[in-house]
């Protein structure tokens, strides 16, 4: 076991602590806790045995020997039989019985240095090791025994002479030190796990929503919906994909789409665009939202041309012959988060509809843009008029073809 991950996996298979060991990501936590959890017990028993001999407490020594035998038996079961939850439960009951025996032998709470707390300490371990019904059963048992022994305190103290004060003090210190040695690493591990889960949840959220929107969801309850007066919408579609997909292996097909869209995602990030969604073999992105961008039109067009270039490289890489149709329109739109299950960030409005129509009515290998885009790009790009076309839901519409950016003059 050279890494904490291997240690954690092995211990999780052998000692059922409900996934606690999967939290041992850091070697600085994993190996020390492995020692504390399964090495400190015999060491502590040996210390108490020595104290029992020094202070002439044979009854206490007998209790420790029994506990040592139980500990050894449970450890053997854990090593030989994976998931020995019964052995864990058995060891916890044994710790309770041992704690009660030590409490009685030493003469109650005061004389025993709080030895009964070893049983209560077992309840903490139980919450990590057992199912809820078993934890509740143990906790109720500890509580009942603690109350009963509280009423029996006068009789217990009268049943024997006061032990040496040093013994009580040493037992208190022993309980304190061992409790810290176990609980502090467990606390660090659980905090580490919470931080890791929070980071993973955050990463997952950012894979679904823009960062600005994810941050707002954490602080602003209720619906998120915004109007953007200046944004640009891009739709792209793989011409020929439907015919290409017939008879293809599903895994191969999805792999091709994943490669293409992953490249488009990188380009969108590079050009300051926000990926909105994919629809089959279609790709939708936007600039100017959710964060304002004065150059949103130019950035969307830069992205469109970069996607055309990338598609040519992807065809060579994948052995495909897809052509990309792209439509770009600029204007106002409404964006927000919809749904509570599998929610998404989406954009609506006439600007979106026209961008979609430009893409679906465009020619493969062409970036079709609206008159608004052509006007906003004047002096930065060259556009070629493609005429007026009657688009569904839009009526007669001027369409332009975008060509690469005009080189800057020297």
Secondary structure as a PSIPRED ss2 file (coil, helix, strand):
# PSIPRED VFORMAT (PSIPRED V4.0)

   1 X C   1.000  0.000  0.000
   2 X C   1.000  0.000  0.000
   3 X C   1.000  0.000  0.000
   4 X H   0.000  1.000  0.000
   5 X H   0.000  1.000  0.000
   6 X H   0.000  1.000  0.000
   7 X H   0.000  1.000  0.000
   8 X H   0.000  1.000  0.000
   9 X H   0.000  1.000  0.000
  10 X H   0.000  1.000  0.000
  11 X H   0.000  1.000  0.000
  12 X H   0.000  1.000  0.000
  13 X H   0.000  1.000  0.000
  14 X H   0.000  1.000  0.000
  15 X C   1.000  0.000  0.000
  16 X C   1.000  0.000  0.000
  17 X C   1.000  0.000  0.000
  18 X C   1.000  0.000  0.000
  19 X C   1.000  0.000  0.000
  20 X H   0.000  1.000  0.000
  21 X H   0.000  1.000  0.000
  22 X H   0.000  1.000  0.000
  23 X H   0.000  1.000  0.000
  24 X C   1.000  0.000  0.000
  25 X C   1.000  0.000  0.000
  26 X C   1.000  0.000  0.000
  27 X H   0.000  1.000  0.000
  28 X H   0.000  1.000  0.000
  29 X H   0.000  1.000  0.000
  30 X H   0.000  1.000  0.000
  31 X H   0.000  1.000  0.000
  32 X H   0.000  1.000  0.000
  33 X H   0.000  1.000  0.000
  34 X H   0.000  1.000  0.000
  35 X H   0.000  1.000  0.000
  36 X H   0.000  1.000  0.000
  37 X H   0.000  1.000  0.000
  38 X H   0.000  1.000  0.000
  39 X H   0.000  1.000  0.000
  40 X H   0.000  1.000  0.000
  41 X H   0.000  1.000  0.000
  42 X H   0.000  1.000  0.000
  43 X H   0.000  1.000  0.000
  44 X H   0.000  1.000  0.000
  45 X H   0.000  1.000  0.000
  46 X H   0.000  1.000  0.000
  47 X H   0.000  1.000  0.000
  48 X H   0.000  1.000  0.000
  49 X H   0.000  1.000  0.000
  50 X H   0.000  1.000  0.000
  51 X H   0.000  1.000  0.000
  52 X H   0.000  1.000  0.000
  53 X H   0.000  1.000  0.000
  54 X H   0.000  1.000  0.000
  55 X C   1.000  0.000  0.000
  56 X C   1.000  0.000  0.000
  57 X C   1.000  0.000  0.000
  58 X H   0.000  1.000  0.000
  59 X H   0.000  1.000  0.000
  60 X H   0.000  1.000  0.000
  61 X H   0.000  1.000  0.000
  62 X H   0.000  1.000  0.000
  63 X H   0.000  1.000  0.000
  64 X H   0.000  1.000  0.000
  65 X H   0.000  1.000  0.000
  66 X H   0.000  1.000  0.000
  67 X H   0.000  1.000  0.000
  68 X H   0.000  1.000  0.000
  69 X H   0.000  1.000  0.000
  70 X H   0.000  1.000  0.000
  71 X H   0.000  1.000  0.000
  72 X H   0.000  1.000  0.000
  73 X H   0.000  1.000  0.000
  74 X H   0.000  1.000  0.000
  75 X H   0.000  1.000  0.000
  76 X H   0.000  1.000  0.000
  77 X H   0.000  1.000  0.000
  78 X H   0.000  1.000  0.000
  79 X H   0.000  1.000  0.000
  80 X H   0.000  1.000  0.000
  81 X C   1.000  0.000  0.000
  82 X C   1.000  0.000  0.000
  83 X C   1.000  0.000  0.000
  84 X C   1.000  0.000  0.000
  85 X H   0.000  1.000  0.000
  86 X H   0.000  1.000  0.000
  87 X H   0.000  1.000  0.000
  88 X H   0.000  1.000  0.000
  89 X H   0.000  1.000  0.000
  90 X H   0.000  1.000  0.000
  91 X H   0.000  1.000  0.000
  92 X H   0.000  1.000  0.000
  93 X H   0.000  1.000  0.000
  94 X H   0.000  1.000  0.000
  95 X H   0.000  1.000  0.000
  96 X H   0.000  1.000  0.000
  97 X H   0.000  1.000  0.000
  98 X H   0.000  1.000  0.000
  99 X H   0.000  1.000  0.000
 100 X H   0.000  1.000  0.000
 101 X H   0.000  1.000  0.000
 102 X H   0.000  1.000  0.000
 103 X H   0.000  1.000  0.000
 104 X H   0.000  1.000  0.000
 105 X H   0.000  1.000  0.000
 106 X H   0.000  1.000  0.000
 107 X C   1.000  0.000  0.000
 108 X H   0.000  1.000  0.000
 109 X H   0.000  1.000  0.000
 110 X H   0.000  1.000  0.000
 111 X H   0.000  1.000  0.000
 112 X H   0.000  1.000  0.000
 113 X C   1.000  0.000  0.000
 114 X C   1.000  0.000  0.000
 115 X C   1.000  0.000  0.000
 116 X C   1.000  0.000  0.000
 117 X H   0.000  1.000  0.000
 118 X H   0.000  1.000  0.000
 119 X H   0.000  1.000  0.000
 120 X H   0.000  1.000  0.000
 121 X H   0.000  1.000  0.000
 122 X H   0.000  1.000  0.000
 123 X H   0.000  1.000  0.000
 124 X H   0.000  1.000  0.000
 125 X H   0.000  1.000  0.000
 126 X H   0.000  1.000  0.000
 127 X H   0.000  1.000  0.000
 128 X H   0.000  1.000  0.000
 129 X H   0.000  1.000  0.000
 130 X C   1.000  0.000  0.000
 131 X C   1.000  0.000  0.000
 132 X H   0.000  1.000  0.000
 133 X H   0.000  1.000  0.000
 134 X H   0.000  1.000  0.000
 135 X H   0.000  1.000  0.000
 136 X H   0.000  1.000  0.000
 137 X H   0.000  1.000  0.000
 138 X H   0.000  1.000  0.000
 139 X H   0.000  1.000  0.000
 140 X H   0.000  1.000  0.000
 141 X H   0.000  1.000  0.000
 142 X H   0.000  1.000  0.000
 143 X H   0.000  1.000  0.000
 144 X H   0.000  1.000  0.000
 145 X H   0.000  1.000  0.000
 146 X H   0.000  1.000  0.000
 147 X H   0.000  1.000  0.000
 148 X H   0.000  1.000  0.000
 149 X H   0.000  1.000  0.000
 150 X H   0.000  1.000  0.000
 151 X H   0.000  1.000  0.000
 152 X C   1.000  0.000  0.000
 153 X H   0.000  1.000  0.000
 154 X H   0.000  1.000  0.000
 155 X H   0.000  1.000  0.000
 156 X H   0.000  1.000  0.000
 157 X H   0.000  1.000  0.000
 158 X H   0.000  1.000  0.000
 159 X C   1.000  0.000  0.000
 160 X C   1.000  0.000  0.000
 161 X C   1.000  0.000  0.000
 162 X C   1.000  0.000  0.000
 163 X C   1.000  0.000  0.000
 164 X C   1.000  0.000  0.000
 165 X H   0.000  1.000  0.000
 166 X H   0.000  1.000  0.000
 167 X H   0.000  1.000  0.000
 168 X H   0.000  1.000  0.000
 169 X H   0.000  1.000  0.000
 170 X H   0.000  1.000  0.000
 171 X H   0.000  1.000  0.000
 172 X H   0.000  1.000  0.000
 173 X H   0.000  1.000  0.000
 174 X H   0.000  1.000  0.000
 175 X H   0.000  1.000  0.000
 176 X H   0.000  1.000  0.000
 177 X H   0.000  1.000  0.000
 178 X H   0.000  1.000  0.000
 179 X H   0.000  1.000  0.000
 180 X H   0.000  1.000  0.000
 181 X H   0.000  1.000  0.000
 182 X H   0.000  1.000  0.000
 183 X H   0.000  1.000  0.000
 184 X H   0.000  1.000  0.000
 185 X H   0.000  1.000  0.000
 186 X H   0.000  1.000  0.000
 187 X H   0.000  1.000  0.000
 188 X H   0.000  1.000  0.000
 189 X H   0.000  1.000  0.000
 190 X H   0.000  1.000  0.000
 191 X H   0.000  1.000  0.000
 192 X H   0.000  1.000  0.000
 193 X H   0.000  1.000  0.000
 194 X H   0.000  1.000  0.000
 195 X H   0.000  1.000  0.000
 196 X H   0.000  1.000  0.000
 197 X H   0.000  1.000  0.000
 198 X H   0.000  1.000  0.000
 199 X H   0.000  1.000  0.000
 200 X H   0.000  1.000  0.000
 201 X H   0.000  1.000  0.000
 202 X H   0.000  1.000  0.000
 203 X H   0.000  1.000  0.000
 204 X H   0.000  1.000  0.000
 205 X H   0.000  1.000  0.000
 206 X H   0.000  1.000  0.000
 207 X H   0.000  1.000  0.000
 208 X H   0.000  1.000  0.000
 209 X C   1.000  0.000  0.000
 210 X C   1.000  0.000  0.000
 211 X H   0.000  1.000  0.000
 212 X H   0.000  1.000  0.000
 213 X H   0.000  1.000  0.000
 214 X H   0.000  1.000  0.000
 215 X H   0.000  1.000  0.000
 216 X H   0.000  1.000  0.000
 217 X H   0.000  1.000  0.000
 218 X H   0.000  1.000  0.000
 219 X H   0.000  1.000  0.000
 220 X C   1.000  0.000  0.000
 221 X C   1.000  0.000  0.000
 222 X C   1.000  0.000  0.000
 223 X C   1.000  0.000  0.000
 224 X C   1.000  0.000  0.000
 225 X E   0.000  0.000  1.000
 226 X E   0.000  0.000  1.000
 227 X E   0.000  0.000  1.000
 228 X E   0.000  0.000  1.000
 229 X E   0.000  0.000  1.000
 230 X E   0.000  0.000  1.000
 231 X E   0.000  0.000  1.000
 232 X E   0.000  0.000  1.000
 233 X E   0.000  0.000  1.000
 234 X E   0.000  0.000  1.000
 235 X E   0.000  0.000  1.000
 236 X E   0.000  0.000  1.000
 237 X E   0.000  0.000  1.000
 238 X E   0.000  0.000  1.000
 239 X E   0.000  0.000  1.000
 240 X C   1.000  0.000  0.000
 241 X H   0.000  1.000  0.000
 242 X H   0.000  1.000  0.000
 243 X H   0.000  1.000  0.000
 244 X H   0.000  1.000  0.000
 245 X H   0.000  1.000  0.000
 246 X C   1.000  0.000  0.000
 247 X C   1.000  0.000  0.000
 248 X C   1.000  0.000  0.000
 249 X C   1.000  0.000  0.000
 250 X H   0.000  1.000  0.000
 251 X H   0.000  1.000  0.000
 252 X H   0.000  1.000  0.000
 253 X H   0.000  1.000  0.000
 254 X H   0.000  1.000  0.000
 255 X H   0.000  1.000  0.000
 256 X H   0.000  1.000  0.000
 257 X H   0.000  1.000  0.000
 258 X H   0.000  1.000  0.000
 259 X H   0.000  1.000  0.000
 260 X H   0.000  1.000  0.000
 261 X H   0.000  1.000  0.000
 262 X H   0.000  1.000  0.000
 263 X H   0.000  1.000  0.000
 264 X H   0.000  1.000  0.000
 265 X H   0.000  1.000  0.000
 266 X H   0.000  1.000  0.000
 267 X H   0.000  1.000  0.000
 268 X H   0.000  1.000  0.000
 269 X H   0.000  1.000  0.000
 270 X H   0.000  1.000  0.000
 271 X C   1.000  0.000  0.000
 272 X C   1.000  0.000  0.000
 273 X C   1.000  0.000  0.000
 274 X E   0.000  0.000  1.000
 275 X E   0.000  0.000  1.000
 276 X E   0.000  0.000  1.000
 277 X E   0.000  0.000  1.000
 278 X E   0.000  0.000  1.000
 279 X E   0.000  0.000  1.000
 280 X C   1.000  0.000  0.000
 281 X C   1.000  0.000  0.000
 282 X E   0.000  0.000  1.000
 283 X E   0.000  0.000  1.000
 284 X E   0.000  0.000  1.000
 285 X E   0.000  0.000  1.000
 286 X E   0.000  0.000  1.000
 287 X E   0.000  0.000  1.000
 288 X C   1.000  0.000  0.000
 289 X C   1.000  0.000  0.000
 290 X C   1.000  0.000  0.000
 291 X C   1.000  0.000  0.000
 292 X C   1.000  0.000  0.000
 293 X C   1.000  0.000  0.000
 294 X C   1.000  0.000  0.000
 295 X C   1.000  0.000  0.000
 296 X H   0.000  1.000  0.000
 297 X H   0.000  1.000  0.000
 298 X H   0.000  1.000  0.000
 299 X H   0.000  1.000  0.000
 300 X H   0.000  1.000  0.000
 301 X H   0.000  1.000  0.000
 302 X H   0.000  1.000  0.000
 303 X H   0.000  1.000  0.000
 304 X H   0.000  1.000  0.000
 305 X H   0.000  1.000  0.000
 306 X H   0.000  1.000  0.000
 307 X H   0.000  1.000  0.000
 308 X H   0.000  1.000  0.000
 309 X H   0.000  1.000  0.000
 310 X H   0.000  1.000  0.000
 311 X H   0.000  1.000  0.000
 312 X H   0.000  1.000  0.000
 313 X H   0.000  1.000  0.000
 314 X H   0.000  1.000  0.000
 315 X H   0.000  1.000  0.000
 316 X H   0.000  1.000  0.000
 317 X H   0.000  1.000  0.000
 318 X H   0.000  1.000  0.000
 319 X C   1.000  0.000  0.000
 320 X C   1.000  0.000  0.000
 321 X C   1.000  0.000  0.000
 322 X C   1.000  0.000  0.000
 323 X E   0.000  0.000  1.000
 324 X E   0.000  0.000  1.000
 325 X E   0.000  0.000  1.000
 326 X E   0.000  0.000  1.000
 327 X E   0.000  0.000  1.000
 328 X E   0.000  0.000  1.000
 329 X E   0.000  0.000  1.000
 330 X E   0.000  0.000  1.000
 331 X E   0.000  0.000  1.000
 332 X E   0.000  0.000  1.000
 333 X E   0.000  0.000  1.000
 334 X E   0.000  0.000  1.000
 335 X E   0.000  0.000  1.000
 336 X E   0.000  0.000  1.000
 337 X E   0.000  0.000  1.000
 338 X E   0.000  0.000  1.000
 339 X C   1.000  0.000  0.000
 340 X C   1.000  0.000  0.000
 341 X C   1.000  0.000  0.000
 342 X C   1.000  0.000  0.000
 343 X C   1.000  0.000  0.000
 344 X E   0.000  0.000  1.000
 345 X E   0.000  0.000  1.000
 346 X E   0.000  0.000  1.000
 347 X E   0.000  0.000  1.000
 348 X E   0.000  0.000  1.000
 349 X C   1.000  0.000  0.000
 350 X H   0.000  1.000  0.000
 351 X H   0.000  1.000  0.000
 352 X H   0.000  1.000  0.000
 353 X H   0.000  1.000  0.000
 354 X H   0.000  1.000  0.000
 355 X H   0.000  1.000  0.000
 356 X H   0.000  1.000  0.000
 357 X H   0.000  1.000  0.000
 358 X H   0.000  1.000  0.000
 359 X H   0.000  1.000  0.000
 360 X H   0.000  1.000  0.000
 361 X C   1.000  0.000  0.000
 362 X C   1.000  0.000  0.000
 363 X C   1.000  0.000  0.000
 364 X C   1.000  0.000  0.000
 365 X C   1.000  0.000  0.000
 366 X C   1.000  0.000  0.000
 367 X E   0.000  0.000  1.000
 368 X E   0.000  0.000  1.000
 369 X E   0.000  0.000  1.000
 370 X C   1.000  0.000  0.000
 371 X H   0.000  1.000  0.000
 372 X H   0.000  1.000  0.000
 373 X H   0.000  1.000  0.000
 374 X H   0.000  1.000  0.000
 375 X H   0.000  1.000  0.000
 376 X H   0.000  1.000  0.000
 377 X C   1.000  0.000  0.000
 378 X E   0.000  0.000  1.000
 379 X C   1.000  0.000  0.000
 380 X C   1.000  0.000  0.000
 381 X E   0.000  0.000  1.000
 382 X E   0.000  0.000  1.000
 383 X E   0.000  0.000  1.000
 384 X E   0.000  0.000  1.000
 385 X E   0.000  0.000  1.000
 386 X E   0.000  0.000  1.000
 387 X E   0.000  0.000  1.000
 388 X E   0.000  0.000  1.000
 389 X E   0.000  0.000  1.000
 390 X E   0.000  0.000  1.000
 391 X E   0.000  0.000  1.000
 392 X C   1.000  0.000  0.000
 393 X C   1.000  0.000  0.000
 394 X C   1.000  0.000  0.000
 395 X E   0.000  0.000  1.000
 396 X E   0.000  0.000  1.000
 397 X E   0.000  0.000  1.000
 398 X E   0.000  0.000  1.000
 399 X E   0.000  0.000  1.000
 400 X E   0.000  0.000  1.000
 401 X E   0.000  0.000  1.000
 402 X E   0.000  0.000  1.000
 403 X E   0.000  0.000  1.000
 404 X E   0.000  0.000  1.000
 405 X E   0.000  0.000  1.000
 406 X C   1.000  0.000  0.000
 407 X C   1.000  0.000  0.000
 408 X C   1.000  0.000  0.000
 409 X C   1.000  0.000  0.000
 410 X C   1.000  0.000  0.000
